[in-house]
Amino acid sequence: MFEYEMHQMRAAELSREAAHRRLVGEARKNRAAARRSARDAAEGQVRTSLWKSHFTRAA
């Protein structure tokens, strides 16, 4: 019976660790997305029509 209880405790520990890793990964993705959106908002994106060139005009 002792081995079974130890197994249950280890399984619960692994489950908590997996949930923590998922949470950390999600937080990293959210921070990266926030940095990208802040960078894009600060500089602005170049938008062109389909018929225009893909390159911006020289100054």
C-alpha positions in Angstrom: 0.0 0.0 0.0 2.9 2.4 0.7 4.2 2.1 -2.9 0.8 3.0 -4.2 0.5 6.1 -2.0 4.0 7.1 -3.1 3.0 6.6 -6.7 -0.1 8.8 -6.2 2.0 11.5 -4.6 4.5 11.5 -7.4 1.8 11.5 -10.0 0.2 14.6 -8.3 3.6 16.3 -8.2 4.3 15.7 -11.8 0.8 17.0 -12.7 1.5 20.2 -10.7 4.8 20.6 -12.4 3.3 20.2 -15.9 0.6 22.7 -15.1 3.3 25.2 -13.9 5.4 24.7 -17.0 2.3 25.3 -19.2 1.5 28.5 -17.2 5.1 29.7 -17.6 5.1 29.0 -21.4 1.8 30.9 -21.8 3.1 33.8 -19.8 6.2 33.9 -22.1 4.1 33.9 -25.2 1.9 36.7 -23.9 4.9 38.8 -23.0 6.5 38.3 -26.4 3.2 39.2 -28.1 2.9 42.3 -25.9 6.5 43.3 -26.9 5.7 42.8 -30.6 2.5 44.8 -30.5 4.2 47.6 -28.6 7.1 47.7 -31.1 4.7 47.7 -34.0 2.5 50.4 -32.5 5.5 52.6 -31.8 7.0 52.5 -35.3 3.9 51.7 -37.3 3.6 49.3 -40.1 4.0 50.1 -43.8 0.8 49.1 -45.6 0.6 48.9 -49.3 -2.0 48.1 -51.8 -1.8 44.9 -53.9 -1.0 46.8 -57.0 1.9 48.8 -55.4 5.4 47.6 -55.0 6.4 45.6 -51.9 9.2 48.1 -51.2 8.7 51.6 -49.7 9.7 54.7 -51.6 13.2 56.2 -51.0 13.3 59.6 -49.3 
